[in-house]
Amino acid sequence: MSKKTAVILFNLGGPDNLQAVKPFLFNLFNDKAIIGAPQPIRWCLAKFISSRREKTAQEIYGHIGNKSPILENTQAQSNALEHLLNQQYGQMSEYKCFISMRYWKPFSYQTMEKVKEYAPDEVILLPLYPQFSTTTTDSSLKDWKNLAKERNLDVPTYSVCYHHLEPSFIKAHAQKILPFVKEAGMGARILFSAHGLPKKIADKPEEFYPRQVEETIEAVVKELDLKLIDYAICYQSRVGPLEWIGPSLDDEMERAGRDKVPVIVVPIAFVSEHSETLVELDIEYKKMAQTLGISQYYRVPTLSDDPLYIQSLANICGSLDEDNISFRICNDIECKGCR
């Protein structure tokens, strides 16, 4: 009888109705990885910020059906990955995929109960964040680790720390971008946009995110193999008064307007559609493009359940014992090998 492998797909999560917006925001800002202040100060800040931002966030989700589509997106990825893993590696193990969201349902503790019922022989923790950050990957892995100890889920566990250079992942991005380059013409500028980080977080030695975003973009540009391609790296979704890493997408849009070039925006660090893509990129920045006189504005879709992207995730899950520089797997949940 083959062994049983549980694959846990981690993502941010999102409110499933407008009433869930405030508690979702509270959970986000009450995470030590997001706001490093000690308790009870962090709890108070989270209550204040979530109350203050509730109406604005509700208006944002109002543009996309009064909820986040991230759970449905992740479920489609989970279904596709489970099917592919059993198709390609089913002779060695039975694979079952589970979803664990960080700040809204299904929470880790809910998912863990289902995993325990499944009684796997091994667990693969697979954050759907290609580039490692203490605010995303590390936060999700630590949350799961603490719960696993508390709830006695004691089985061999592998954690995928990053997969920002996995070949099929890079090819998937390139294949998504190429039709837009052909339509816009070689005079267009590709703006690779990633979610920003406060500079004080990005400057920490244990924070890999900005460097890995740049490495992903360099690999995608090389894969595109287009001569004299014009592109820029930029960051979006800034909130609050802190200094954030740059350049910002706003700055690059303004530069494109001055240079009078078409723009192709690529969400390089998001693998599913949510408010940052469907509202920020598709509505707000499209409107900005019109204001700036940018005649052609294109937004490349996220990878979602693109077959090549799902193949990249399957490649990782099927390579637990391999040492591969395009992704990192640790059999120690503390991820000491990545630091």
PLY file of the C-alpha trace (Angstrom):
ply
format ascii 1.0
element vertex 339
property float x
property float y
property float z
element edge 338
property int vertex1
property int vertex2
end_header
0.00 0.00 0.00
1.41 3.40 -1.02
2.06 6.09 1.54
-0.28 9.06 1.99
1.00 12.60 1.44
-0.89 15.70 2.52
0.00 18.90 0.62
-1.00 22.09 2.44
-1.44 25.11 0.18
-1.00 28.35 2.14
-2.33 31.72 1.06
-3.34 35.03 2.58
-7.09 34.53 2.54
-9.72 37.19 2.11
-13.16 38.20 3.39
-16.03 36.10 2.06
-18.57 38.91 2.64
-18.52 42.59 3.61
-19.09 41.81 7.30
-15.88 39.76 7.29
-13.74 42.69 6.12
-13.10 44.14 9.58
-12.16 40.84 11.32
-10.00 39.92 8.32
-8.11 43.20 8.65
-7.80 42.73 12.40
-6.25 39.28 11.92
-3.84 40.73 9.38
-2.60 43.59 11.54
-2.56 41.49 14.70
0.11 39.25 13.15
3.52 39.88 14.72
5.09 39.48 11.26
3.10 42.51 10.06
3.24 44.73 13.14
6.12 43.89 15.43
4.85 45.73 18.51
4.38 43.60 21.64
0.96 42.70 23.02
-1.33 44.29 24.06
-0.11 47.22 21.97
-0.35 45.22 18.73
-3.92 44.16 19.57
-4.92 47.78 20.14
-3.25 48.91 16.91
-4.97 46.12 14.99
-8.36 47.13 16.40
-7.74 50.78 15.51
-6.44 50.15 11.98
-9.13 47.60 11.10
-11.86 49.97 12.28
-10.36 52.89 10.41
-9.86 50.99 7.15
-13.11 48.98 7.20
-15.23 51.25 5.00
-12.47 51.85 2.48
-11.79 48.13 2.20
-15.52 47.37 1.89
-15.69 49.81 -1.04
-12.77 47.99 -2.67
-14.43 44.59 -2.31
-17.67 46.14 -3.54
-16.06 46.33 -6.98
-15.54 42.55 -7.10
-18.76 41.06 -5.82
-18.48 42.08 -2.12
-15.87 39.42 -1.36
-12.40 38.19 -2.22
-12.12 35.52 -4.94
-8.88 34.17 -3.48
-10.43 31.05 -1.90
-12.08 29.98 -5.15
-8.80 30.67 -7.00
-6.83 28.62 -4.50
-9.38 25.80 -4.60
-8.96 25.58 -8.38
-5.18 25.41 -7.91
-5.58 22.77 -5.22
-7.85 20.60 -7.37
-5.54 20.84 -10.37
-2.42 20.07 -8.30
-3.99 17.08 -6.54
-5.05 15.60 -9.87
-1.61 16.13 -11.44
0.32 14.76 -8.46
-1.71 11.56 -8.40
-1.38 11.27 -12.16
2.41 11.72 -12.18
3.50 10.30 -8.82
0.56 8.15 -7.76
2.60 4.98 -7.94
4.73 6.24 -5.04
2.16 8.02 -2.90
-1.47 9.02 -2.63
-1.69 12.82 -2.62
-4.40 14.94 -1.09
-4.30 18.76 -1.13
-5.65 21.01 1.62
-6.00 24.80 1.83
-4.92 26.87 4.81
-5.48 30.62 4.83
-3.58 32.92 7.16
-6.12 35.65 7.98
-9.52 34.20 7.07
-11.29 30.89 6.63
-10.23 28.15 6.38
-7.76 28.91 9.18
-4.85 26.61 9.97
-6.58 25.02 12.95
-9.58 24.11 10.78
-7.39 22.64 8.06
-5.27 20.72 10.56
-8.28 18.82 11.83
-9.01 17.63 8.28
-5.36 16.68 7.81
-5.39 14.64 11.02
-8.51 12.82 9.84
-6.67 11.98 6.62
-3.79 10.56 8.73
-0.95 11.21 6.28
2.45 9.54 6.40
4.09 12.83 5.44
3.14 16.48 5.01
4.35 19.03 2.46
3.85 22.68 3.43
3.55 24.63 0.18
3.06 28.40 0.57
1.72 29.96 -2.64
4.21 32.80 -2.26
6.96 32.19 -4.83
9.35 34.62 -3.13
10.15 34.15 0.55
9.12 36.88 2.99
8.94 36.94 6.76
5.50 38.54 6.37
4.01 35.75 4.23
5.84 32.42 3.94
7.52 32.57 7.33
4.36 33.72 9.09
2.31 30.85 7.60
4.92 28.20 8.37
5.37 29.35 11.95
1.61 29.39 12.50
1.32 25.81 11.22
4.36 24.66 13.23
2.94 26.01 16.48
-0.42 24.36 15.86
1.19 21.06 14.87
2.95 20.92 18.25
-0.20 21.95 20.10
-2.41 19.40 18.32
0.11 16.56 18.11
0.43 16.32 14.35
3.74 14.47 14.52
4.61 13.20 11.03
7.60 13.89 8.71
7.08 17.39 7.36
8.72 19.25 4.48
8.38 23.02 4.06
8.81 24.76 0.71
10.51 28.02 1.57
10.57 29.53 -1.90
10.19 28.53 -5.53
10.83 31.80 -7.33
13.13 30.30 -10.00
11.45 26.93 -10.65
11.74 26.53 -14.47
8.07 25.80 -15.21
7.05 28.74 -13.01
9.30 31.04 -15.04
8.05 29.63 -18.35
4.43 30.08 -17.23
5.03 33.79 -16.62
6.78 34.21 -19.96
3.98 32.49 -21.85
1.40 34.75 -20.17
3.34 37.90 -21.07
4.34 37.18 -24.67
0.90 37.67 -26.33
0.63 41.11 -24.71
4.07 42.11 -25.99
3.04 41.05 -29.49
-0.18 43.07 -29.26
1.34 46.19 -27.71
4.50 46.12 -29.81
8.16 46.12 -28.89
7.94 49.79 -27.94
5.87 48.89 -24.88
7.31 48.92 -21.37
6.72 45.94 -19.09
6.14 46.96 -15.48
6.74 43.98 -13.22
4.75 44.83 -10.10
5.05 43.12 -6.72
3.39 43.83 -3.39
5.53 46.33 -1.50
7.16 46.05 1.91
8.07 48.68 4.49
11.77 49.41 4.13
12.49 48.53 7.75
11.25 44.99 7.08
12.96 44.68 3.70
16.30 45.69 5.21
16.34 42.83 7.72
19.00 40.19 6.94
16.42 37.38 7.12
14.16 39.07 4.53
14.71 37.58 1.05
11.72 39.09 -0.74
13.11 42.08 -2.72
16.14 40.13 -3.96
14.04 37.14 -4.97
11.52 39.35 -6.78
14.42 40.76 -8.82
15.74 37.26 -9.51
12.33 36.11 -10.74
12.07 39.08 -13.09
15.57 38.57 -14.48
14.74 34.92 -15.19
11.43 35.80 -16.88
13.07 38.45 -19.06
15.73 35.93 -20.08
13.03 33.36 -20.87
11.16 35.89 -23.03
14.34 36.28 -25.11
13.21 39.57 -26.65
15.93 41.91 -27.86
16.01 45.40 -26.34
13.03 44.69 -24.09
12.09 47.70 -21.96
11.05 46.79 -18.44
11.06 48.04 -14.87
10.66 46.55 -11.40
8.15 48.30 -9.14
5.99 47.82 -6.05
2.34 48.48 -5.25
-0.19 48.46 -2.39
1.57 50.83 -0.03
-0.37 51.71 3.14
0.53 53.77 6.19
3.16 56.42 6.88
6.29 54.23 6.83
8.90 54.41 4.08
8.36 51.56 1.60
10.67 49.97 -0.93
10.53 51.37 -4.43
10.20 52.46 -7.05
6.44 52.50 -6.71
4.10 51.51 -9.52
2.75 55.07 -9.39
6.22 56.45 -10.14
6.75 54.06 -13.03
3.31 54.84 -14.49
4.14 58.54 -14.40
7.48 57.89 -16.13
5.73 55.84 -18.82
3.29 58.71 -19.31
6.14 61.16 -19.79
7.85 58.77 -22.21
4.57 58.14 -24.05
4.97 54.36 -24.18
2.36 51.60 -23.90
2.37 49.78 -20.57
2.09 46.07 -19.79
1.66 45.46 -16.05
2.69 42.02 -14.79
1.75 40.92 -11.23
4.99 39.02 -10.66
4.52 38.02 -6.99
0.78 37.23 -7.01
-0.33 33.80 -8.22
-4.09 34.34 -7.87
-6.54 37.14 -8.53
-7.64 39.30 -5.61
-8.23 42.94 -4.73
-4.65 44.03 -5.53
-5.04 42.80 -9.11
-8.76 43.12 -9.85
-9.20 46.55 -8.25
-5.78 48.21 -7.99
-4.42 47.08 -11.36
-7.60 46.66 -13.40
-9.50 49.71 -12.19
-7.31 52.23 -10.34
-4.14 52.01 -12.42
-6.09 51.71 -15.66
-7.77 54.99 -14.76
-4.39 56.50 -13.90
-3.09 55.44 -17.32
-5.91 57.34 -19.00
-5.19 60.41 -16.87
-1.48 60.22 -17.75
-2.20 59.92 -21.46
-0.98 56.32 -21.73
-2.84 55.17 -24.82
-2.37 51.42 -24.28
-2.61 49.81 -20.85
-2.49 46.04 -20.50
-2.59 43.84 -17.42
-1.30 40.28 -17.64
-3.44 37.78 -15.66
-2.00 35.98 -12.65
-0.86 32.39 -13.12
-3.87 31.01 -11.22
-4.39 27.39 -12.35
-2.32 27.72 -15.52
-1.12 24.18 -16.40
2.57 25.17 -16.45
2.30 26.77 -13.01
0.53 23.72 -11.60
3.27 21.61 -13.16
5.86 23.71 -11.35
4.16 23.00 -8.01
3.99 19.30 -8.86
7.71 19.33 -9.75
8.47 20.70 -6.30
6.29 18.20 -4.45
7.87 15.36 -6.39
11.42 16.48 -5.56
11.53 16.36 -1.78
14.94 14.71 -1.61
16.60 16.78 -4.31
18.91 19.75 -3.80
17.67 22.30 -6.32
18.71 25.96 -6.50
15.46 27.00 -8.22
13.45 26.21 -5.09
14.13 25.36 -1.47
12.67 22.48 0.55
13.53 21.98 4.21
12.77 18.84 6.16
13.12 20.95 9.29
10.02 23.04 9.75
12.13 25.74 11.40
13.67 26.40 7.97
17.13 26.80 9.45
18.73 25.90 6.15
17.27 29.04 4.53
18.67 31.55 6.99
0 1
1 2
2 3
3 4
4 5
5 6
6 7
7 8
8 9
9 10
10 11
11 12
12 13
13 14
14 15
15 16
16 17
17 18
18 19
19 20
20 21
21 22
22 23
23 24
24 25
25 26
26 27
27 28
28 29
29 30
30 31
31 32
32 33
33 34
34 35
35 36
36 37
37 38
38 39
39 40
40 41
41 42
42 43
43 44
44 45
45 46
46 47
47 48
48 49
49 50
50 51
51 52
52 53
53 54
54 55
55 56
56 57
57 58
58 59
59 60
60 61
61 62
62 63
63 64
64 65
65 66
66 67
67 68
68 69
69 70
70 71
71 72
72 73
73 74
74 75
75 76
76 77
77 78
78 79
79 80
80 81
81 82
82 83
83 84
84 85
85 86
86 87
87 88
88 89
89 90
90 91
91 92
92 93
93 94
94 95
95 96
96 97
97 98
98 99
99 100
100 101
101 102
102 103
103 104
104 105
105 106
106 107
107 108
108 109
109 110
110 111
111 112
112 113
113 114
114 115
115 116
116 117
117 118
118 119
119 120
120 121
121 122
122 123
123 124
124 125
125 126
126 127
127 128
128 129
129 130
130 131
131 132
132 133
133 134
134 135
135 136
136 137
137 138
138 139
139 140
140 141
141 142
142 143
143 144
144 145
145 146
146 147
147 148
148 149
149 150
150 151
151 152
152 153
153 154
154 155
155 156
156 157
157 158
158 159
159 160
160 161
161 162
162 163
163 164
164 165
165 166
166 167
167 168
168 169
169 170
170 171
171 172
172 173
173 174
174 175
175 176
176 177
177 178
178 179
179 180
180 181
181 182
182 183
183 184
184 185
185 186
186 187
187 188
188 189
189 190
190 191
191 192
192 193
193 194
194 195
195 196
196 197
197 198
198 199
199 200
200 201
201 202
202 203
203 204
204 205
205 206
206 207
207 208
208 209
209 210
210 211
211 212
212 213
213 214
214 215
215 216
216 217
217 218
218 219
219 220
220 221
221 222
222 223
223 224
224 225
225 226
226 227
227 228
228 229
229 230
230 231
231 232
232 233
233 234
234 235
235 236
236 237
237 238
238 239
239 240
240 241
241 242
242 243
243 244
244 245
245 246
246 247
247 248
248 249
249 250
250 251
251 252
252 253
253 254
254 255
255 256
256 257
257 258
258 259
259 260
260 261
261 262
262 263
263 264
264 265
265 266
266 267
267 268
268 269
269 270
270 271
271 272
272 273
273 274
274 275
275 276
276 277
277 278
278 279
279 280
280 281
281 282
282 283
283 284
284 285
285 286
286 287
287 288
288 289
289 290
290 291
291 292
292 293
293 294
294 295
295 296
296 297
297 298
298 299
299 300
300 301
301 302
302 303
303 304
304 305
305 306
306 307
307 308
308 309
309 310
310 311
311 312
312 313
313 314
314 315
315 316
316 317
317 318
318 319
319 320
320 321
321 322
322 323
323 324
324 325
325 326
326 327
327 328
328 329
329 330
330 331
331 332
332 333
333 334
334 335
335 336
336 337
337 338
